Amino acid sequence: MEHYEQETKMTGARAPITLTIPIAIIVAGALIAGAIFLGLRGDSPSVAGIGEPQQAAQETGDLKQMKPIASDDHIRGNPNAPVKIVEYSDMECPFCKRFHKTMKQASTEYGNQVAWVYRHFPLDELHLKARKEAVASECAAEQGGNTAFWKYMDRWFELTPSNNQTDIGTVLPQIAKEIGLDKAKFASCIVSKKYDAHIEENVQNATATGGNGTPWSIVVGKNGKQYPLSGAQPYSVVKQLIDLALQRK
């Protein structure tokens, strides 16, 4: 476009009107495509709402640094599944909210073949409430185990908006009550700070593996091969990675 404008200035000619509309359509289409692509990247502390390309970030990390899946992890599905997807997520991230639905779809379709492992990655620079919300989910698990944790997370992403718009003083105990937790014990747990170290360990591990935005996920195949999964990718992309991980010997 710039090259064409330079030529018209040199010759004194006016750009034909018939070219204006097609060029505008092309430019608009490119902008829309770019916006869709960036919208899938995820949240990053450097740019609110738009994550940077995680391929560049992953160069500074090492997927092999991923903490082995253990008893303190929250696993949805078969713990012995041949493929495991470890997601590092922020409860205030709108892209994580979208990706939560995608992962539920994968869990339903693949059943015992895929295990979903949830880890916390609150981005404090963007979401001041996210770390406390992560603590609340751990307090839910303390009372009701893995089942309560996933009930809490599902309800959280169903009920709440993102980007610090939730009144957590009201909503956290509301969800706890809905899923049958003892509200007094739940409230006491949140202020106890007993899960602060666990959440920080999740954050540090996410960073060590190359994550600098959310959601940041690692797909682990049945042979231990690891694949990075950056941002709120559509289900078709997640499915391709799962199928690849299942086929590896």
Backbone as JSON, one array per atom type, in Angstrom:
{
  "sequence": "MEHYEQETKMTGARAPITLTIPIAIIVAGALIAGAIFLGLRGDSPSVAGIGEPQQAAQETGDLKQMKPIASDDHIRGNPNAPVKIVEYSDMECPFCKRFHKTMKQASTEYGNQVAWVYRHFPLDELHLKARKEAVASECAAEQGGNTAFWKYMDRWFELTPSNNQTDIGTVLPQIAKEIGLDKAKFASCIVSKKYDAHIEENVQNATATGGNGTPWSIVVGKNGKQYPLSGAQPYSVVKQLIDLALQRK",
  "N": [[0.84, -1.2, 0.0], [1.93, 1.26, 0.86], [3.96, 1.52, -1.01], [2.51, 1.83, -3.38], [1.29, 4.33, -2.95], [3.52, 6.01, -2.94], [4.31, 5.92, -5.62], [2.16, 7.19, -6.91], [2.45, 9.76, -5.96], [4.81, 10.56, -7.18], [4.2, 10.53, -9.92], [2.01, 12.1, -10.11], [-0.46, 11.08, -10.59], [-3.8, 10.05, -9.8], [-5.02, 7.64, -7.52], [-6.87, 4.98, -8.85], [-10.37, 4.87, -8.38], [-11.64, 2.43, -8.37], [-9.9, 0.65, -7.22], [-9.81, 1.21, -4.59], [-11.82, 0.13, -2.8], [-11.42, -2.77, -2.93], [-8.76, -2.86, -1.89], [-9.14, -1.82, 0.65], [-10.77, -3.77, 1.73], [-9.02, -5.96, 1.8], [-7.06, -5.02, 3.6], [-8.63, -4.68, 5.9], [-9.42, -7.31, 6.32], [-6.96, -8.48, 6.91], [-6.34, -7.2, 9.31], [-8.41, -8.14, 10.97], [-7.87, -10.88, 10.98], [-5.39, -10.84, 12.24], [-6.12, -9.88, 14.73], [-7.72, -11.97, 15.69], [-5.79, -13.99, 15.84], [-4.01, -12.94, 17.79], [-5.75, -12.82, 19.88], [-5.95, -15.43, 20.7], [-3.63, -15.94, 21.98], [-3.33, -15.49, 24.75], [-3.13, -14.25, 28.19], [-0.6, -11.97, 29.16], [1.89, -10.66, 31.34], [3.24, -8.49, 30.27], [1.71, -7.24, 28.31], [-1.42, -6.2, 28.73], [-4.1, -8.33, 28.37], [-3.34, -9.19, 25.86], [-1.33, -11.68, 24.82], [2.19, -12.27, 24.39], [3.97, -13.89, 21.68], [4.41, -17.21, 22.58], [6.29, -18.97, 21.74], [8.71, -17.67, 21.56], [9.09, -17.06, 24.24], [9.33, -19.58, 25.31], [11.83, -20.34, 24.61], [13.48, -19.44, 26.59], [13.0, -21.08, 28.64], [12.64, -24.46, 29.91], [11.11, -27.32, 29.04], [11.56, -29.72, 30.28], [11.91, -29.06, 32.87], [9.51, -29.2, 34.09], [7.61, -29.84, 36.93], [7.27, -33.05, 38.27], [4.2, -34.86, 38.02], [2.22, -35.14, 40.87], [0.89, -36.19, 44.12], [-0.16, -33.88, 45.21], [-1.18, -32.51, 43.13], [-3.95, -31.45, 41.05], [-5.99, -33.53, 39.44], [-7.91, -34.28, 36.66], [-9.76, -36.87, 35.47], [-8.3, -39.97, 34.36], [-5.61, -40.83, 36.34], [-3.58, -42.42, 35.4], [-3.57, -42.11, 32.7], [-2.51, -42.32, 29.26], [-1.82, -39.92, 28.04], [-1.12, -36.74, 29.3], [-2.19, -33.51, 30.18], [-0.82, -30.7, 31.33], [-1.88, -27.86, 32.75], [-1.15, -24.49, 33.32], [-2.65, -21.97, 34.97], [-4.59, -18.91, 35.29], [-7.04, -17.62, 37.33], [-8.38, -15.27, 36.8], [-8.03, -14.75, 34.2], [-9.26, -14.1, 31.0], [-8.77, -15.68, 28.77], [-8.08, -18.07, 29.89], [-10.5, -18.78, 30.96], [-11.92, -19.3, 28.61], [-10.35, -21.4, 27.64], [-10.77, -23.32, 29.55], [-13.24, -24.44, 28.95], [-12.57, -25.65, 26.56], [-10.77, -27.61, 27.43], [-12.45, -29.15, 29.02], [-14.03, -30.23, 27.04], [-12.13, -31.81, 25.73], [-11.57, -33.64, 27.76], [-14.0, -34.96, 27.96], [-14.28, -36.12, 25.39], [-11.99, -37.75, 25.07], [-11.87, -39.3, 27.34], [-10.62, -41.85, 29.4], [-8.16, -41.73, 28.2], [-6.87, -39.35, 28.42], [-5.51, -37.21, 30.87], [-6.18, -34.34, 32.79], [-4.31, -31.93, 34.23], [-4.3, -29.5, 36.65], [-2.65, -26.5, 37.38], [-1.61, -23.63, 39.27], [-1.15, -20.32, 38.07], [-1.1, -17.42, 38.73], [-1.14, -14.17, 37.44], [0.26, -11.65, 38.79], [0.81, -9.0, 38.13], [-1.21, -8.27, 36.44], [-3.61, -9.24, 37.5], [-4.83, -8.72, 40.44], [-6.42, -10.1, 42.21], [-6.22, -12.76, 41.67], [-4.44, -14.53, 42.94], [-5.45, -14.88, 45.52], [-7.85, -16.05, 44.84], [-6.91, -18.43, 43.81], [-5.95, -19.59, 46.15], [-8.41, -19.98, 47.43], [-9.52, -22.0, 45.86], [-7.85, -24.1, 46.53], [-8.54, -24.36, 49.18], [-11.09, -25.3, 48.9], [-10.52, -27.83, 47.9], [-9.26, -28.86, 50.11], [-11.34, -29.41, 51.86], [-13.11, -31.02, 50.36], [-11.64, -32.65, 48.69], [-10.35, -33.83, 45.49], [-12.65, -33.9, 43.91], [-14.24, -31.78, 44.89], [-12.55, -29.67, 44.3], [-12.57, -29.56, 41.45], [-15.29, -29.12, 41.0], [-15.51, -26.62, 42.14], [-13.8, -25.09, 40.47], [-15.05, -25.38, 37.95], [-17.51, -24.14, 38.43], [-16.63, -21.61, 39.1], [-15.51, -20.59, 36.67], [-17.8, -20.67, 35.13], [-19.49, -18.84, 36.39], [-18.24, -16.33, 36.88], [-17.0, -13.14, 35.62], [-14.02, -11.93, 33.94], [-10.73, -10.46, 34.5], [-10.54, -8.97, 36.99], [-13.14, -8.2, 37.76], [-14.82, -9.39, 39.55], [-16.55, -9.55, 42.64], [-14.96, -10.76, 45.08], [-15.29, -11.1, 47.78], [-17.92, -11.72, 48.06], [-18.47, -13.71, 46.12], [-16.64, -15.88, 46.4], [-17.31, -17.25, 48.92], [-19.93, -17.82, 48.18], [-19.79, -19.7, 46.08], [-18.54, -21.72, 47.47], [-20.56, -22.42, 49.27], [-22.51, -23.31, 47.46], [-21.42, -25.69, 46.51], [-21.42, -27.23, 48.71], [-19.61, -26.85, 50.87], [-18.22, -26.22, 54.16], [-18.74, -23.08, 55.29], [-17.5, -21.54, 57.29], [-15.11, -22.91, 57.91], [-13.99, -22.78, 55.41], [-13.6, -19.99, 55.05], [-11.77, -19.53, 57.11], [-9.61, -21.01, 56.22], [-8.81, -19.62, 53.92], [-7.63, -17.26, 54.89], [-5.49, -18.25, 56.21], [-3.05, -18.63, 54.97], [-1.86, -21.02, 54.36], [-1.59, -22.24, 51.9], [-0.05, -20.66, 50.33], [2.69, -21.07, 49.72], [2.58, -23.37, 48.14], [1.17, -22.47, 45.88], [2.92, -20.52, 44.94], [5.06, -22.14, 44.26], [3.96, -23.47, 42.06], [3.78, -21.27, 40.31], [6.49, -20.56, 39.96], [7.38, -22.88, 38.74], [5.94, -22.86, 36.37], [7.1, -20.65, 35.1], [9.75, -21.54, 34.9], [9.52, -23.55, 33.02], [9.05, -22.16, 30.73], [6.8, -20.59, 30.46], [5.21, -17.45, 30.11], [2.82, -16.29, 30.13], [-0.76, -16.74, 30.26], [-3.38, -19.06, 29.28], [-0.86, -21.5, 29.95], [0.37, -24.45, 28.79], [1.45, -27.89, 28.97], [1.76, -30.68, 27.04], [2.0, -34.06, 27.68], [3.2, -36.94, 26.34], [2.63, -40.55, 25.96], [5.09, -41.69, 25.95], [6.6, -39.97, 27.34], [7.39, -37.77, 25.92], [7.31, -34.27, 25.46], [5.17, -31.53, 24.68], [4.79, -28.12, 23.94], [1.99, -26.03, 24.64], [0.57, -23.22, 23.85], [-1.32, -20.52, 25.03], [-4.9, -19.83, 24.55], [-5.71, -21.98, 22.68], [-7.72, -23.2, 19.92], [-10.05, -25.98, 19.97], [-9.47, -27.77, 17.91], [-6.71, -27.58, 17.56], [-5.74, -28.45, 20.03], [-6.69, -31.05, 19.96], [-5.21, -32.13, 17.83], [-2.64, -32.16, 18.95], [-3.03, -33.92, 21.09], [-3.66, -36.28, 19.72], [-1.27, -36.68, 18.37], [0.44, -37.08, 20.55], [-0.61, -39.45, 21.54], [0.02, -41.26, 19.57], [2.73, -41.49, 19.51], [5.48, -43.65, 20.16]],
  "CA": [[0.0, 0.0, 0.0], [2.81, 2.42, 0.92], [4.67, 1.59, -2.29], [1.58, 2.37, -4.37], [1.1, 5.76, -2.68], [4.73, 6.71, -3.35], [4.29, 6.03, -7.07], [1.18, 8.18, -7.34], [2.98, 11.09, -5.67], [5.83, 10.87, -8.16], [3.63, 10.7, -11.26], [0.91, 13.04, -10.08], [-1.7, 10.4, -10.91], [-4.69, 9.72, -8.69], [-5.32, 6.21, -7.43], [-8.2, 4.68, -9.4], [-11.39, 4.62, -7.36], [-12.03, 1.01, -8.4], [-8.99, -0.14, -6.41], [-9.91, 1.6, -3.18], [-12.63, -0.8, -2.02], [-10.73, -4.05, -2.74], [-7.61, -2.71, -0.99], [-9.67, -1.64, 2.01], [-11.25, -5.08, 2.19], [-7.84, -6.77, 2.11], [-6.46, -4.49, 4.82], [-9.53, -4.99, 7.01], [-9.34, -8.74, 6.56], [-5.69, -8.76, 7.58], [-6.44, -6.73, 10.7], [-9.28, -9.05, 11.71], [-7.14, -12.14, 11.17], [-4.38, -10.59, 13.26], [-6.78, -9.76, 16.04], [-8.1, -13.32, 16.11], [-4.57, -14.72, 16.22], [-3.53, -12.42, 19.06], [-6.73, -13.14, 20.91], [-5.75, -16.8, 21.14], [-2.33, -16.11, 22.6], [-3.43, -15.56, 26.19], [-2.72, -13.09, 28.96], [0.8, -11.84, 29.47], [2.12, -9.5, 32.18], [3.81, -7.37, 29.53], [0.66, -6.56, 27.56], [-2.68, -6.61, 29.32], [-5.14, -8.85, 27.48], [-2.79, -9.78, 24.64], [-0.09, -12.35, 25.17], [3.24, -12.31, 23.39], [4.18, -15.24, 21.16], [5.04, -17.99, 23.61], [7.42, -19.71, 21.22], [9.89, -16.91, 21.95], [9.24, -17.2, 25.68], [9.72, -20.94, 25.66], [13.25, -20.49, 24.39], [14.17, -19.11, 27.83], [12.64, -22.09, 29.62], [12.95, -25.84, 29.56], [9.95, -28.16, 29.36], [11.99, -30.79, 31.17], [11.86, -28.55, 34.24], [8.17, -29.39, 34.63], [7.55, -30.64, 38.14], [6.54, -34.31, 38.04], [2.83, -34.9, 38.53], [2.29, -35.76, 42.2], [-0.37, -36.29, 44.86], [-0.7, -32.56, 45.52], [-1.76, -31.94, 41.9], [-5.38, -31.66, 40.83], [-6.08, -34.29, 38.19], [-9.25, -34.62, 36.18], [-9.66, -38.03, 34.6], [-7.5, -41.12, 34.76], [-4.23, -40.46, 36.67], [-2.66, -43.26, 34.63], [-3.84, -41.92, 31.27], [-1.28, -42.27, 28.46], [-1.51, -38.52, 27.74], [-1.47, -35.81, 30.37], [-2.07, -32.1, 29.83], [-0.59, -29.9, 32.53], [-2.25, -26.48, 32.46], [-0.84, -23.45, 34.3], [-3.78, -21.09, 34.67], [-4.92, -17.75, 36.12], [-8.49, -17.63, 37.45], [-8.94, -14.01, 36.31], [-7.65, -14.62, 32.79], [-10.37, -14.42, 30.11], [-8.36, -16.74, 27.87], [-8.17, -19.31, 30.68], [-11.94, -19.07, 31.03], [-12.24, -19.93, 27.32], [-9.62, -22.66, 27.5], [-11.37, -24.28, 30.48], [-14.28, -25.13, 28.19], [-11.88, -26.5, 25.58], [-10.22, -28.75, 28.13], [-13.57, -30.0, 29.41], [-14.41, -30.95, 25.84], [-11.12, -32.85, 25.51], [-11.75, -34.66, 28.79], [-15.19, -35.74, 27.62], [-14.09, -36.9, 24.17], [-10.93, -38.74, 25.16], [-12.1, -40.15, 28.49], [-9.48, -42.36, 30.15], [-6.9, -41.58, 27.47], [-6.25, -38.05, 28.72], [-5.67, -36.64, 32.2], [-6.02, -32.89, 32.82], [-3.67, -31.53, 35.48], [-4.42, -28.04, 36.81], [-1.72, -25.81, 38.27], [-1.88, -22.2, 39.38], [-0.19, -19.36, 37.5], [-1.69, -16.08, 38.8], [-0.3, -13.09, 36.93], [0.0, -10.61, 39.77], [0.88, -7.67, 37.52], [-2.48, -8.02, 35.75], [-4.8, -9.69, 38.24], [-4.52, -8.63, 41.86], [-7.27, -11.02, 42.98], [-6.08, -14.14, 41.19], [-3.72, -15.4, 43.88], [-6.39, -15.22, 46.59], [-8.81, -16.99, 44.25], [-6.22, -19.72, 43.74], [-5.98, -20.11, 47.52], [-9.78, -20.43, 47.69], [-9.73, -23.31, 45.21], [-7.14, -25.09, 47.34], [-9.34, -24.55, 50.39], [-12.19, -26.18, 48.5], [-9.95, -29.17, 47.81], [-8.96, -29.31, 51.47], [-12.56, -29.96, 52.46], [-13.81, -32.03, 49.56], [-10.76, -33.39, 47.81], [-10.25, -33.53, 44.07], [-14.0, -33.67, 43.37], [-14.64, -30.43, 45.27], [-11.71, -28.72, 43.56], [-13.05, -29.39, 40.08], [-16.6, -28.48, 41.08], [-15.27, -25.21, 42.41], [-13.24, -24.45, 39.28], [-16.08, -25.33, 36.91], [-18.49, -23.11, 38.81], [-15.96, -20.3, 39.03], [-15.43, -20.11, 35.29], [-19.18, -20.49, 34.64], [-20.2, -17.75, 37.07], [-17.55, -15.06, 37.01], [-16.31, -12.49, 34.5], [-12.57, -11.96, 34.11], [-10.04, -9.17, 34.63], [-10.76, -8.25, 38.25], [-14.49, -7.66, 37.87], [-15.6, -10.18, 40.5], [-16.53, -9.22, 44.06], [-14.59, -12.05, 45.64], [-15.83, -11.21, 49.13], [-19.25, -12.31, 47.95], [-18.53, -14.86, 45.23], [-15.9, -17.04, 46.9], [-18.14, -18.06, 49.83], [-21.15, -18.24, 47.49], [-19.49, -20.95, 45.38], [-18.29, -22.72, 48.52], [-21.87, -22.86, 49.77], [-23.19, -24.04, 46.4], [-20.88, -27.05, 46.33], [-21.58, -27.97, 49.95], [-18.51, -26.71, 51.81], [-18.45, -25.51, 55.41], [-18.31, -21.72, 55.0], [-16.61, -21.05, 58.34], [-13.81, -23.55, 57.68], [-13.5, -22.25, 54.13], [-13.12, -18.63, 55.3], [-10.57, -19.62, 57.95], [-8.55, -21.54, 55.38], [-8.36, -18.59, 52.98], [-6.76, -16.28, 55.56], [-4.44, -18.95, 56.95], [-1.82, -18.59, 54.17], [-1.24, -22.35, 54.32], [-1.35, -22.7, 50.52], [0.73, -19.65, 49.61], [3.93, -21.66, 49.2], [2.23, -24.31, 47.06], [0.81, -21.7, 44.69], [4.14, -19.89, 44.44], [5.81, -23.22, 43.62], [3.34, -23.63, 40.74], [4.15, -20.11, 39.51], [7.9, -20.68, 39.62], [7.54, -23.98, 37.8], [5.44, -22.39, 35.08], [8.13, -19.78, 34.53], [10.93, -22.34, 34.57], [9.26, -24.35, 31.81], [8.96, -21.27, 29.58], [5.55, -19.83, 30.41], [5.19, -16.06, 30.57], [1.45, -15.85, 29.97], [-1.73, -17.8, 30.57], [-2.94, -20.34, 29.83], [0.37, -22.12, 29.45], [0.16, -25.88, 29.02], [2.43, -28.84, 28.45], [1.16, -31.98, 26.74], [2.99, -35.12, 27.91], [2.8, -38.17, 25.66], [2.78, -41.81, 26.71], [6.51, -42.02, 26.02], [7.25, -38.9, 28.06], [7.64, -36.64, 25.03], [6.57, -33.09, 25.87], [4.82, -30.57, 23.63], [4.24, -26.88, 24.5], [0.68, -25.6, 24.15], [0.58, -21.84, 24.3], [-2.51, -19.71, 24.85], [-6.22, -20.48, 24.48], [-5.82, -22.52, 21.34], [-9.0, -23.85, 19.67], [-10.09, -27.41, 20.24], [-8.83, -28.5, 16.81], [-5.26, -27.6, 17.81], [-5.54, -29.32, 21.18], [-6.95, -32.41, 19.49], [-4.06, -32.57, 17.03], [-1.54, -32.47, 19.85], [-3.37, -35.14, 21.83], [-3.54, -37.41, 18.79], [0.17, -36.87, 18.15], [1.0, -37.65, 21.77], [-1.1, -40.82, 21.68], [0.61, -42.12, 18.54], [4.16, -41.66, 19.75], [5.86, -44.87, 20.87]],
  "C": [[0.87, 1.25, 0.0], [3.53, 2.6, -0.41], [3.78, 2.19, -3.36], [1.39, 3.86, -4.18], [2.33, 6.54, -3.11], [4.74, 6.91, -4.85], [3.31, 7.1, -7.53], [1.67, 9.58, -7.04], [3.99, 11.51, -6.72], [5.22, 11.19, -9.52], [2.53, 11.74, -11.29], [-0.41, 12.41, -10.38], [-2.5, 10.13, -9.66], [-4.96, 8.21, -8.7], [-6.71, 5.95, -7.96], [-9.17, 4.33, -8.29], [-11.73, 3.14, -7.27], [-11.12, 0.15, -7.54], [-9.17, 0.12, -4.93], [-10.66, 0.58, -2.35], [-11.95, -2.16, -1.86], [-9.56, -3.95, -1.78], [-8.08, -2.57, 0.44], [-10.15, -2.96, 2.58], [-10.09, -5.97, 2.59], [-7.22, -6.35, 3.42], [-7.31, -4.86, 6.03], [-9.47, -6.47, 7.36], [-8.06, -9.12, 7.29], [-5.74, -8.35, 9.04], [-7.29, -7.66, 11.54], [-8.56, -10.36, 11.99], [-6.08, -11.99, 12.25], [-4.97, -10.51, 14.64], [-7.2, -11.12, 16.57], [-6.89, -14.1, 16.59], [-4.07, -14.27, 17.58], [-4.47, -12.77, 20.19], [-6.59, -14.54, 21.45], [-4.47, -16.97, 21.95], [-2.43, -16.25, 24.11], [-3.0, -14.28, 26.86], [-1.24, -13.12, 29.23], [1.0, -10.61, 30.34], [2.61, -8.29, 31.42], [2.77, -6.58, 28.77], [-0.68, -7.05, 28.07], [-3.65, -7.09, 28.25], [-4.61, -9.48, 26.21], [-1.44, -10.4, 24.98], [0.91, -12.29, 24.03], [3.4, -13.73, 22.88], [4.98, -16.09, 22.14], [6.18, -18.84, 23.07], [8.71, -19.01, 21.61], [10.15, -17.07, 23.44], [9.78, -18.56, 26.04], [11.2, -21.2, 25.41], [14.04, -20.22, 25.67], [13.85, -20.11, 28.93], [12.97, -23.48, 29.11], [11.78, -26.71, 29.99], [10.32, -29.29, 30.32], [12.0, -30.37, 32.64], [10.47, -28.7, 34.86], [8.19, -30.31, 35.84], [6.75, -31.91, 37.87], [5.15, -34.26, 38.68], [2.83, -35.72, 39.82], [0.93, -35.71, 42.89], [-0.97, -34.93, 45.2], [-1.22, -31.84, 44.28], [-3.25, -32.25, 41.84], [-5.55, -32.29, 39.45], [-7.52, -34.61, 37.87], [-9.11, -35.77, 35.19], [-8.76, -39.09, 35.2], [-6.06, -40.71, 35.07], [-3.19, -41.25, 35.89], [-2.88, -43.16, 33.12], [-2.53, -41.82, 30.49], [-0.86, -40.85, 28.09], [-1.99, -37.65, 28.9], [-1.25, -34.39, 29.87], [-1.97, -31.31, 31.11], [-0.83, -28.44, 32.17], [-1.87, -25.58, 33.63], [-1.8, -22.29, 34.0], [-3.98, -19.99, 35.72], [-6.44, -17.63, 36.15], [-9.17, -16.33, 37.03], [-8.69, -13.81, 34.82], [-8.82, -15.0, 31.89], [-10.04, -15.54, 29.13], [-8.38, -18.09, 28.59], [-9.62, -19.74, 30.82], [-12.39, -19.79, 29.75], [-11.61, -21.31, 27.21], [-10.17, -23.73, 28.45], [-12.46, -25.09, 29.77], [-13.65, -26.1, 27.18], [-11.34, -27.77, 26.25], [-11.31, -29.7, 28.63], [-14.03, -30.84, 28.22], [-13.43, -32.09, 25.56], [-11.28, -33.99, 26.51], [-12.93, -35.57, 28.48], [-14.93, -36.65, 26.43], [-13.08, -38.03, 24.36], [-11.04, -39.65, 26.38], [-10.82, -40.55, 29.21], [-8.14, -42.22, 29.44], [-6.14, -40.31, 27.84], [-6.54, -37.64, 30.16], [-5.36, -35.15, 32.13], [-5.49, -32.51, 34.2], [-3.69, -30.01, 35.57], [-3.4, -27.53, 37.81], [-1.96, -24.31, 38.2], [-0.75, -21.36, 38.79], [-0.8, -17.97, 37.53], [-0.7, -15.02, 38.34], [-0.56, -11.84, 37.78], [0.02, -9.2, 39.17], [-0.44, -7.28, 36.85], [-3.68, -8.23, 36.67], [-4.51, -9.78, 39.74], [-5.29, -9.64, 42.7], [-6.96, -12.48, 42.71], [-5.4, -15.05, 42.2], [-4.64, -15.81, 45.04], [-7.43, -16.21, 46.08], [-8.21, -18.39, 44.13], [-6.2, -20.39, 45.11], [-7.35, -20.68, 47.84], [-10.04, -21.79, 47.06], [-9.01, -24.42, 45.97], [-7.9, -25.38, 48.64], [-10.56, -25.41, 50.11], [-11.7, -27.62, 48.45], [-9.64, -29.73, 49.2], [-10.17, -29.96, 52.12], [-13.14, -31.13, 51.68], [-12.96, -32.79, 48.58], [-10.81, -32.95, 46.36], [-11.61, -33.2, 43.46], [-14.45, -32.24, 43.67], [-13.83, -29.38, 44.5], [-12.27, -28.48, 42.17], [-14.46, -28.81, 40.02], [-16.44, -26.98, 41.27], [-14.77, -24.49, 41.16], [-14.27, -24.33, 38.16], [-17.07, -24.21, 37.2], [-17.89, -21.72, 38.72], [-15.95, -19.77, 37.6], [-16.81, -19.96, 34.65], [-19.76, -19.16, 35.13], [-19.55, -16.39, 36.92], [-17.08, -14.48, 35.68], [-14.81, -12.55, 34.78], [-12.04, -10.55, 34.35], [-10.54, -8.34, 35.81], [-12.16, -7.66, 38.43], [-15.35, -8.36, 38.92], [-15.45, -9.66, 41.92], [-16.23, -10.51, 44.81], [-15.07, -12.22, 47.08], [-17.2, -11.86, 49.16], [-19.22, -13.66, 47.22], [-17.79, -16.08, 45.77], [-16.73, -17.87, 47.88], [-19.43, -18.55, 49.19], [-20.91, -19.59, 46.79], [-19.23, -22.07, 46.4], [-19.6, -23.29, 49.05], [-22.58, -23.72, 48.73], [-22.71, -25.48, 46.28], [-20.82, -27.81, 47.66], [-20.44, -27.89, 50.94], [-18.96, -26.01, 53.08], [-17.88, -24.1, 55.26], [-17.32, -21.19, 56.03], [-15.19, -21.62, 58.15], [-13.17, -23.0, 56.41], [-12.9, -20.86, 54.33], [-11.83, -18.64, 56.11], [-9.37, -20.09, 57.13], [-7.96, -20.46, 54.48], [-7.38, -17.62, 53.64], [-5.56, -16.94, 56.25], [-3.07, -18.9, 56.27], [-1.15, -19.96, 54.01], [-0.93, -22.84, 52.91], [-0.53, -21.71, 49.69], [1.98, -20.25, 48.96], [3.66, -22.61, 48.03], [1.92, -23.56, 45.77], [2.05, -21.04, 44.09], [5.03, -20.93, 43.75], [5.28, -23.49, 42.21], [3.78, -22.5, 39.8], [5.6, -20.23, 39.04], [8.14, -21.79, 38.61], [7.04, -23.6, 36.41], [6.48, -21.55, 34.37], [9.35, -20.58, 34.08], [10.75, -23.14, 33.29], [9.09, -23.48, 30.56], [7.69, -20.47, 29.49], [5.74, -18.4, 30.87], [3.82, -15.45, 30.37], [0.52, -17.02, 30.22], [-2.82, -17.86, 29.51], [-1.67, -20.84, 29.15], [0.28, -23.6, 29.79], [1.28, -26.71, 28.39], [1.72, -30.18, 28.26], [2.26, -33.04, 26.88], [2.46, -36.42, 27.3], [3.09, -39.41, 26.47], [4.23, -42.26, 26.81], [7.3, -40.94, 26.76], [7.6, -37.68, 27.22], [6.74, -35.48, 25.41], [6.36, -32.12, 24.72], [4.27, -29.3, 24.28], [2.91, -26.54, 23.84], [0.43, -24.22, 24.71], [-0.73, -21.12, 24.01], [-3.79, -20.53, 24.77], [-6.46, -20.98, 23.06], [-7.19, -23.19, 21.16], [-8.92, -25.35, 19.84], [-9.39, -28.21, 19.15], [-7.32, -28.61, 17.02], [-4.94, -28.53, 18.97], [-5.7, -30.78, 20.77], [-5.78, -32.96, 18.68], [-2.89, -32.95, 17.91], [-1.8, -33.75, 20.64], [-3.18, -36.37, 20.94], [-2.08, -37.72, 18.51], [0.8, -37.56, 19.36], [0.58, -39.09, 21.97], [-0.39, -41.77, 20.72], [2.09, -42.38, 18.77], [4.44, -42.91, 20.55], [7.19, -44.68, 21.6]]
}
